[in-house]
């Protein structure tokens, strides 16, 4: 699927945030932003952030899953959000 400008902007924002937090060097950040601008598919964008910690809901779900051993109550995800 072809990448939208909005998807590119979200990816650059995530890279910027992770660079500011120290997960990426400035050189790596700049290289990945160039790759974002050249990306043609959502898979290419996903590959540029796959090694970075997740943000928001995805991060909370991963944390819950690891913290509970993957076996929690059905309502516990909703309680943690």
Secondary structure, DSSP 4 states (H G I P E B T S, - for coil): -BPPHHHHHHHHHHHHHHHHTTSS-HHHHHHHHHHHHH--BHHHHHHHHTTSPP-THHHHHHHHHHHTTT---TTHHHHH-
